[in-house]
C-alpha cells in the first residue's frame, strides 16, 4: 500500500479517479446518443415531405418579415421547441403520475411531477393540473366537474370582451349549460362590479366566470370572489391573457380568490396547452352523490377519464421547461416591459387620433375603434390592409359594437412578441406611425373591399422589414 504525506491511500484515489472518468465518459456518450437521435430532424423532413417542409419555411419567413401584434400570441423559447420536438412525444400516458394505464411511464411521471411543482411555485398555488390540451379544454374540465346539464353560469358576454368558451351559443358551454351574461359599462367600457353583483344575486348561478379575451384594464378578482360567496357560486378565473403578468406580480393575482384558475400556456410564452390551478380551496369538499370529494380530486376525475384521454407528453415536458423560465427574473422584467410598451402604444395611437377603448391599458393589449377614425373604415379592412404591409393584428368586436363579428368596428393590438424581441419606445413610435400611414391612406371601396396605393405599400413593407431585421429573435 502506498500512502502519501496526507495519509491517503493512493491506490484508492486512483480507483476513484478512474470511476469518475468512466462516469464522465458514459454521460458524454449518453448526451451524444440523445443529441444524435434528435439532430437533423428538419433535414429528414425535407427529404420525406418537401411540401410540409416548404410551408414551415414559409412561416419562418412570414414571422421574420412582419411585425407581430396579435395580443393572443407569444413566442416560445428554443428550449421549449426542443422539448416539443423530442422523443417523449411518442409515449402514451393515460392517467396521472403513479397511476398510469400503460407501462414504461416512469420518466414522464417525473416530468409531470416537475411541471406541477414548478407551476405551483410560479403561481403560488396548492394544486396544478398540467394535462389540459388547451385553455378552452381547461375551462371545459372545470365546468363538467362542478356543473350539471342546465346549471346556470354567469360570464362576460363574448360581444363584451369575454371568450367563446365562457358560454357562447356555438361553444360546448353554451349548448350544455344555461349561460347568462354580465356586461361592461356602456360609457366607460369598464367592468361594473355592482352590476355584476346585482345580476348574480338575481340569477343565483352555480358558477361565475371572470377573465376576458378583450379587456385592457385590471380585473378585481377579490371583488368577484365576494360576489360569488354572496350568491353561493363557484368562481372560475380564466387568466389566459394575463397569466404571465400575474405570475410576474404586475397584475393582481387570483389563485386564492378563485376556486379554479385556468390559463392557456402559450399566451404567456410557453407551448400550446392548458393549465388548471387551485389555491386555498383545493381541499374544499364537493358533494358527489352520497359521497364527498375534494375539489382538486374532482378536477382530476373530470380530466381523466372525464374529458381527455392521454395528455401530450411532449407538451408536458415543454410546460416544465417554460415554468422554469417563468421563475427567472428575466421573465418578470419582460412582463413589466410588455405593459410599458402597451401603454406607450396606446398613447401613441391616441395621439394619432385613434379611439383607444378605455383611454389606455393596464395589460398587454390595446383595443381601438377604427370605425371612429375614418368613415367606412372597419376592423376587417384595417386588419387586411395592415397585413398587406407587414403589420399583423386582428379585427375585434367591441362592446356594444353594431357591426357583425365578420367585420367589427375594432382591432386588437398586443405587445408580447415585439417586447420579447427587444423593441421599446423608439420602435413603438415607428410602428404607430406606420399604422397611421396605412389606415390613413387605404381607399375604402366597400365593407370588405379596399385599395392601397402600391407606392405606399412598397414603402411601408420596406420600413417594416428594416425595423424587424434588428429585432428578429425567434
C-alpha positions as CSV (number, residue, x, y, z in Angstrom):
1,X,0.0,0.0,0.0
2,X,1.3,3.4,-0.9
3,X,0.4,6.2,1.5
4,X,1.0,9.9,0.6
5,X,2.1,12.6,3.1
6,X,-1.6,13.4,3.8
7,X,-2.2,9.8,4.9
8,X,-4.3,8.9,1.8
9,X,-4.2,5.5,0.1
10,X,-3.0,6.4,-3.5
11,X,-4.4,3.2,-5.0
12,X,-7.9,4.1,-3.7
13,X,-7.6,7.6,-5.0
14,X,-6.6,6.2,-8.4
15,X,-9.6,3.9,-8.4
16,X,-11.9,6.8,-7.5
17,X,-10.5,8.9,-10.3
18,X,-10.9,6.1,-12.8
19,X,-14.5,5.6,-11.8
20,X,-15.1,9.4,-12.1
21,X,-13.6,9.3,-15.6
22,X,-15.8,6.4,-16.6
23,X,-18.9,8.2,-15.4
24,X,-18.0,11.3,-17.3
25,X,-17.3,9.3,-20.4
26,X,-20.6,7.4,-20.1
27,X,-22.5,10.7,-19.6
28,X,-20.8,12.2,-22.6
29,X,-21.7,9.1,-24.7
30,X,-25.3,9.3,-23.4
31,X,-25.6,13.0,-24.4
32,X,-24.1,12.3,-27.8
33,X,-26.6,9.5,-28.4
34,X,-29.5,11.6,-27.4
35,X,-28.4,14.7,-29.4
36,X,-27.6,12.4,-32.4
37,X,-31.1,11.0,-32.4
38,X,-32.7,14.4,-32.4
39,X,-30.3,16.2,-34.8
40,X,-31.1,16.7,-38.4
41,X,-34.9,16.5,-37.8
42,X,-35.6,19.1,-40.4
43,X,-33.2,17.6,-42.9
44,X,-35.2,14.4,-42.6
45,X,-38.4,16.2,-43.0
46,X,-37.1,18.0,-46.2
47,X,-36.2,14.6,-47.7
48,X,-39.5,12.9,-46.8
49,X,-42.1,15.6,-47.2
50,X,-40.8,18.6,-49.1
51,X,-44.3,20.3,-49.3
52,X,-44.7,20.4,-45.5
53,X,-41.0,21.5,-45.1
54,X,-41.6,24.4,-47.5
55,X,-44.7,25.5,-45.7
56,X,-42.9,25.5,-42.4
57,X,-40.1,27.5,-44.1
58,X,-42.7,30.0,-45.4
59,X,-44.0,30.5,-41.9
60,X,-40.5,31.2,-40.6
61,X,-40.1,33.8,-43.3
62,X,-43.5,35.3,-42.6
63,X,-42.6,35.9,-39.0
64,X,-39.2,37.2,-39.9
65,X,-40.5,39.8,-42.3
66,X,-43.5,41.0,-40.4
67,X,-44.3,42.7,-37.1
68,X,-46.4,40.5,-34.8
69,X,-49.1,42.5,-32.8
70,X,-51.6,39.7,-32.2
71,X,-52.5,40.0,-28.5
72,X,-53.3,36.3,-28.2
73,X,-49.9,35.2,-29.5
74,X,-46.5,34.9,-28.0
75,X,-43.2,33.3,-28.9
76,X,-41.7,30.3,-27.0
77,X,-38.0,29.7,-26.5
78,X,-35.8,27.3,-28.4
79,X,-35.7,25.1,-25.3
80,X,-39.4,24.8,-25.3
81,X,-39.3,24.0,-29.0
82,X,-36.7,21.3,-28.3
83,X,-39.0,19.6,-25.7
84,X,-41.9,19.8,-28.1
85,X,-39.9,18.0,-30.8
86,X,-38.4,15.4,-28.6
87,X,-38.8,11.6,-28.4
88,X,-41.1,11.8,-25.4
89,X,-44.0,12.7,-27.7
90,X,-44.3,9.0,-28.6
91,X,-45.3,8.0,-25.0
92,X,-48.9,7.2,-24.2
93,X,-49.7,8.1,-20.6
94,X,-53.4,7.8,-19.7
95,X,-54.0,8.7,-16.0
96,X,-51.8,10.6,-13.6
97,X,-48.3,10.1,-12.2
98,X,-48.0,6.9,-10.3
99,X,-51.4,5.7,-11.6
100,X,-50.9,5.2,-15.3
101,X,-52.8,2.7,-17.5
102,X,-49.6,1.9,-19.5
103,X,-46.2,0.6,-18.5
104,X,-42.9,2.4,-19.1
105,X,-44.2,5.7,-17.7
106,X,-41.6,6.4,-15.1
107,X,-39.8,9.2,-17.0
108,X,-42.9,11.0,-17.9
109,X,-44.2,10.6,-14.3
110,X,-41.0,12.5,-13.2
111,X,-41.5,15.1,-15.9
112,X,-45.2,15.7,-15.0
113,X,-44.3,16.0,-11.3
114,X,-41.6,18.5,-12.2
115,X,-44.0,20.5,-14.3
116,X,-46.6,20.5,-11.5
117,X,-44.1,21.5,-8.8
118,X,-42.8,24.4,-11.0
119,X,-46.3,25.6,-11.9
120,X,-47.3,25.7,-8.2
121,X,-44.1,27.7,-7.4
122,X,-44.8,30.1,-10.3
123,X,-48.4,30.9,-9.4
124,X,-48.1,30.2,-5.6
125,X,-50.8,27.5,-5.9
126,X,-51.7,24.4,-3.9
127,X,-52.7,22.4,-6.9
128,X,-51.7,22.3,-10.5
129,X,-53.0,20.1,-13.4
130,X,-50.7,20.3,-16.4
131,X,-52.6,17.9,-18.6
132,X,-55.3,20.0,-20.4
133,X,-54.7,20.3,-24.1
134,X,-55.7,23.9,-24.2
135,X,-57.1,26.8,-22.1
136,X,-60.6,26.1,-23.6
137,X,-60.3,22.4,-22.5
138,X,-59.2,23.5,-19.1
139,X,-62.5,25.5,-18.9
140,X,-64.4,22.5,-20.1
141,X,-62.9,20.3,-17.4
142,X,-63.8,22.7,-14.6
143,X,-67.4,23.1,-16.0
144,X,-68.1,19.4,-16.4
145,X,-66.6,18.8,-12.9
146,X,-68.9,21.1,-10.9
147,X,-71.9,21.7,-13.2
148,X,-74.8,19.5,-14.4
149,X,-76.7,20.0,-17.6
150,X,-78.8,23.2,-17.5
151,X,-77.0,24.7,-14.5
152,X,-76.7,28.5,-14.5
153,X,-73.4,30.1,-15.5
154,X,-72.7,33.8,-15.3
155,X,-70.0,35.2,-17.5
156,X,-68.9,38.2,-19.5
157,X,-70.6,38.1,-22.9
158,X,-68.4,37.3,-25.9
159,X,-69.5,40.5,-27.5
160,X,-68.4,42.4,-24.4
161,X,-64.9,41.0,-24.3
162,X,-65.5,37.5,-23.0
163,X,-64.1,34.3,-24.5
164,X,-66.1,31.8,-26.7
165,X,-65.6,29.0,-24.1
166,X,-67.3,31.1,-21.4
167,X,-70.7,30.4,-22.8
168,X,-71.1,31.4,-26.4
169,X,-74.0,29.6,-28.1
170,X,-71.7,27.9,-30.6
171,X,-69.5,26.5,-27.7
172,X,-70.0,23.4,-25.7
173,X,-70.6,25.6,-22.7
174,X,-73.5,27.4,-24.4
175,X,-75.0,24.2,-25.5
176,X,-75.0,22.3,-22.2
177,X,-75.4,25.0,-19.6
178,X,-77.8,27.9,-19.0
179,X,-75.4,30.8,-19.6
180,X,-76.3,34.3,-18.6
181,X,-74.0,37.3,-19.3
182,X,-72.9,40.4,-17.4
183,X,-71.7,43.5,-19.4
184,X,-69.2,46.3,-19.2
185,X,-70.4,49.8,-18.6
186,X,-71.7,51.3,-21.9
187,X,-70.0,54.6,-21.4
188,X,-66.6,53.6,-19.9
189,X,-66.4,50.0,-21.2
190,X,-65.1,49.1,-17.7
191,X,-66.4,46.2,-15.6
192,X,-69.2,47.4,-13.3
193,X,-68.9,45.1,-10.3
194,X,-72.1,46.3,-8.6
195,X,-74.0,45.4,-11.8
196,X,-72.3,42.0,-11.8
197,X,-73.3,41.6,-8.2
198,X,-76.9,42.6,-8.8
199,X,-77.2,40.0,-11.7
200,X,-75.6,37.3,-9.6
201,X,-77.9,37.8,-6.7
202,X,-80.9,37.7,-9.1
203,X,-79.8,34.6,-11.0
204,X,-78.0,32.6,-8.3
205,X,-75.6,30.9,-10.7
206,X,-73.7,27.8,-9.8
207,X,-70.6,29.2,-11.5
208,X,-69.3,32.7,-12.2
209,X,-66.6,33.1,-14.8
210,X,-64.3,36.1,-14.8
211,X,-61.5,36.8,-17.2
212,X,-61.5,38.2,-20.6
213,X,-60.4,37.9,-24.2
214,X,-60.6,41.6,-25.0
215,X,-60.4,43.8,-21.9
216,X,-57.5,46.1,-21.3
217,X,-57.9,47.0,-17.7
218,X,-57.2,45.3,-14.4
219,X,-59.6,42.7,-13.2
220,X,-60.5,42.8,-9.5
221,X,-60.6,39.1,-8.6
222,X,-61.2,39.8,-4.9
223,X,-64.5,41.6,-5.8
224,X,-65.6,38.7,-8.0
225,X,-64.9,36.3,-5.1
226,X,-67.0,38.4,-2.7
227,X,-69.9,38.3,-5.3
228,X,-69.5,34.5,-5.7
229,X,-69.6,33.9,-1.9
230,X,-72.6,36.2,-1.5
231,X,-74.7,34.3,-4.1
232,X,-73.3,30.8,-3.3
233,X,-71.4,30.3,-6.6
234,X,-68.1,28.8,-7.5
235,X,-65.7,31.2,-9.2
236,X,-63.6,30.3,-12.2
237,X,-60.9,32.8,-13.2
238,X,-59.7,32.4,-16.8
239,X,-56.5,34.3,-16.9
240,X,-55.2,33.1,-20.2
241,X,-54.4,36.6,-21.4
242,X,-52.8,37.9,-18.2
243,X,-51.3,34.8,-16.6
244,X,-47.8,35.9,-17.4
245,X,-48.4,39.3,-15.9
246,X,-50.0,37.7,-12.8
247,X,-47.0,35.3,-12.4
248,X,-44.7,38.3,-12.5
249,X,-46.7,40.2,-9.9
250,X,-47.5,43.1,-12.3
251,X,-51.3,42.3,-12.3
252,X,-53.3,41.4,-9.2
253,X,-53.4,37.7,-8.6
254,X,-56.4,35.4,-8.3
255,X,-55.2,32.0,-7.1
256,X,-56.7,32.3,-3.6
257,X,-59.7,34.3,-4.7
258,X,-61.0,31.9,-7.4
259,X,-62.0,28.4,-6.6
260,X,-60.5,27.4,-10.0
261,X,-57.9,29.3,-12.2
262,X,-57.4,28.3,-15.8
263,X,-55.0,29.5,-18.5
264,X,-53.5,28.6,-21.8
265,X,-49.8,28.1,-21.6
266,X,-48.9,29.6,-25.0
267,X,-50.2,33.2,-24.4
268,X,-47.7,33.8,-21.6
269,X,-44.9,32.5,-23.8
270,X,-44.9,28.7,-23.5
271,X,-46.0,25.7,-25.5
272,X,-49.6,25.1,-26.7
273,X,-51.6,23.7,-23.9
274,X,-53.7,24.4,-20.8
275,X,-53.3,24.6,-17.0
276,X,-55.7,24.4,-14.1
277,X,-54.6,25.9,-10.7
278,X,-56.2,26.0,-7.3
279,X,-55.2,27.8,-4.1
280,X,-56.8,27.6,-0.6
281,X,-59.9,25.9,-2.0
282,X,-58.1,22.8,-3.3
283,X,-59.3,20.6,-0.5
284,X,-62.8,22.1,-0.2
285,X,-65.4,19.3,-0.2
286,X,-67.8,18.8,-3.1
287,X,-71.0,16.6,-2.8
288,X,-70.7,13.9,-5.4
289,X,-73.9,11.7,-4.9
290,X,-73.8,10.4,-1.4
291,X,-70.1,11.0,-1.0
292,X,-67.9,14.0,-0.7
293,X,-64.7,14.6,-2.7
294,X,-62.1,17.3,-2.6
295,X,-62.4,19.8,-5.4
296,X,-58.9,19.1,-6.6
297,X,-59.6,15.3,-6.9
298,X,-62.9,16.2,-8.6
299,X,-60.9,18.1,-11.3
300,X,-58.6,15.1,-11.7
301,X,-61.5,12.9,-12.4
302,X,-63.1,15.4,-14.8
303,X,-59.8,15.5,-16.7
304,X,-59.3,11.7,-17.0
305,X,-61.4,9.8,-17.8
306,X,-64.0,12.6,-17.9
307,X,-62.8,14.8,-20.8
308,X,-59.4,13.7,-22.1
309,X,-57.6,10.5,-22.8
310,X,-53.9,10.6,-23.0
311,X,-52.3,14.0,-22.5
312,X,-49.5,15.2,-24.7
313,X,-46.2,14.1,-23.1
314,X,-44.1,16.4,-25.2
315,X,-46.3,19.4,-24.2
316,X,-46.0,18.5,-20.6
317,X,-42.2,18.4,-20.9
318,X,-42.3,21.8,-22.7
319,X,-44.5,23.2,-19.9
320,X,-42.0,22.1,-17.4
321,X,-39.3,24.0,-19.3
322,X,-41.5,27.0,-19.6
323,X,-42.5,27.1,-15.9
324,X,-38.8,27.0,-15.1
325,X,-38.3,30.0,-17.4
326,X,-41.1,31.9,-15.7
327,X,-39.3,31.7,-12.4
328,X,-36.4,33.7,-13.7
329,X,-36.0,37.5,-13.1
330,X,-35.6,38.0,-16.8
331,X,-39.2,36.8,-17.4
332,X,-40.6,39.1,-14.6
333,X,-38.8,42.1,-16.1
334,X,-40.1,41.3,-19.5
335,X,-43.7,41.3,-18.2
336,X,-43.1,44.8,-16.9
337,X,-41.8,45.9,-20.3
338,X,-44.8,44.3,-22.0
339,X,-47.2,46.6,-20.1
340,X,-45.0,49.6,-20.6
341,X,-44.8,49.0,-24.3
342,X,-48.6,48.5,-24.5
343,X,-49.2,51.8,-22.6
344,X,-46.8,53.6,-25.0
345,X,-48.6,52.1,-28.0
346,X,-52.0,53.2,-26.6
347,X,-50.7,56.7,-26.0
348,X,-49.1,57.0,-29.5
349,X,-52.2,55.7,-31.2
350,X,-54.4,58.2,-29.2
351,X,-52.1,61.0,-30.2
352,X,-52.6,60.0,-33.9
353,X,-56.3,60.5,-33.4
354,X,-57.4,56.9,-32.9
355,X,-60.2,56.0,-30.4
356,X,-58.5,53.8,-27.8
357,X,-61.0,51.9,-25.8
358,X,-61.0,52.8,-22.0
359,X,-58.4,55.5,-22.9
360,X,-55.5,53.2,-22.4
361,X,-54.4,49.8,-21.0
362,X,-53.2,48.1,-17.8
363,X,-52.0,45.0,-19.5
364,X,-50.6,43.8,-22.8
365,X,-53.4,44.7,-25.2
366,X,-54.7,47.8,-26.8
367,X,-58.3,47.9,-28.2
368,X,-59.0,50.5,-30.9
369,X,-62.3,51.5,-32.5
370,X,-61.1,52.2,-36.1
371,X,-64.6,52.9,-37.3
372,X,-64.3,56.2,-35.4
373,X,-61.0,57.1,-37.2
374,X,-62.3,57.3,-40.7
375,X,-65.7,57.0,-42.3
376,X,-66.2,53.5,-43.8
377,X,-63.1,52.0,-42.0
378,X,-63.8,48.8,-40.0
379,X,-61.8,46.1,-38.3
380,X,-61.8,43.8,-41.4
381,X,-60.3,46.3,-43.7
382,X,-57.8,47.6,-41.0
383,X,-56.6,44.0,-40.4
384,X,-56.1,43.1,-44.0
385,X,-54.7,46.4,-45.1
386,X,-52.1,46.3,-42.3
387,X,-51.2,42.7,-43.1
388,X,-50.6,43.6,-46.7
389,X,-48.0,46.0,-45.4
390,X,-46.4,43.6,-42.9
391,X,-48.2,44.6,-39.7
392,X,-50.2,41.6,-38.2
393,X,-53.2,42.4,-36.0
394,X,-56.6,41.0,-35.6
395,X,-60.1,42.6,-36.0
396,X,-62.1,42.5,-32.8
397,X,-65.7,43.1,-32.0
398,X,-66.0,45.8,-29.3
399,X,-68.6,46.2,-26.6
400,X,-71.9,47.4,-28.0
401,X,-70.5,47.1,-31.5
402,X,-73.2,47.4,-34.2
403,X,-71.1,45.8,-36.9
404,X,-71.2,42.0,-37.4
405,X,-68.4,39.8,-36.0
406,X,-67.2,39.1,-39.6
407,X,-66.4,42.9,-39.9
408,X,-66.2,44.5,-36.5
409,X,-65.5,48.1,-35.6
410,X,-62.3,47.4,-33.8
411,X,-58.8,45.9,-33.9
412,X,-56.8,44.4,-31.0
413,X,-53.1,45.0,-30.7
414,X,-50.7,43.2,-28.3
415,X,-47.1,43.7,-27.3
416,X,-45.8,40.3,-26.0
417,X,-43.8,39.3,-29.1
418,X,-42.3,42.7,-30.0
419,X,-41.3,43.1,-26.4
420,X,-39.6,39.6,-26.2
421,X,-37.7,40.6,-29.4
422,X,-36.3,43.7,-27.7
423,X,-38.4,46.5,-29.1
424,X,-39.0,49.6,-26.9
425,X,-40.2,53.2,-27.1
426,X,-38.4,54.1,-30.4
427,X,-39.8,51.1,-32.2
428,X,-43.3,51.6,-30.7
429,X,-43.3,55.1,-32.1
430,X,-42.3,53.9,-35.6
431,X,-45.0,51.2,-35.5
432,X,-47.7,53.6,-34.6
433,X,-46.6,55.9,-37.4
434,X,-46.8,53.1,-39.9
435,X,-50.3,52.1,-38.7
436,X,-51.5,55.6,-39.1
437,X,-50.0,55.9,-42.6
438,X,-51.6,52.7,-43.8
439,X,-55.0,53.3,-42.3
440,X,-54.9,56.9,-43.4
441,X,-54.2,56.1,-47.0
442,X,-56.3,53.0,-47.6
443,X,-59.1,53.6,-50.1
444,X,-62.3,52.0,-48.9
445,X,-64.4,50.5,-51.7
446,X,-67.0,48.5,-49.7
447,X,-67.4,46.8,-46.4
448,X,-64.8,44.1,-47.2
449,X,-63.0,45.7,-50.2
450,X,-60.3,48.3,-50.4
451,X,-57.4,49.6,-52.4
452,X,-53.9,50.6,-51.3
453,X,-51.5,52.7,-53.3
454,X,-48.7,50.5,-54.4
455,X,-46.1,53.1,-53.6
456,X,-47.4,53.3,-50.0
457,X,-47.5,49.6,-49.7
458,X,-44.0,49.1,-51.1
459,X,-42.5,51.8,-48.9
460,X,-44.2,50.5,-45.7
461,X,-43.1,46.9,-46.4
462,X,-39.5,48.1,-46.8
463,X,-39.7,50.0,-43.5
464,X,-41.3,47.1,-41.7
465,X,-38.6,44.7,-42.8
466,X,-35.8,47.1,-42.0
467,X,-37.3,47.7,-38.5
468,X,-37.8,44.0,-37.9
469,X,-34.4,42.9,-39.1
470,X,-32.8,44.2,-36.0
471,X,-35.3,42.6,-33.6
472,X,-36.0,39.1,-35.0
473,X,-35.2,36.8,-32.2
474,X,-37.2,33.5,-32.5
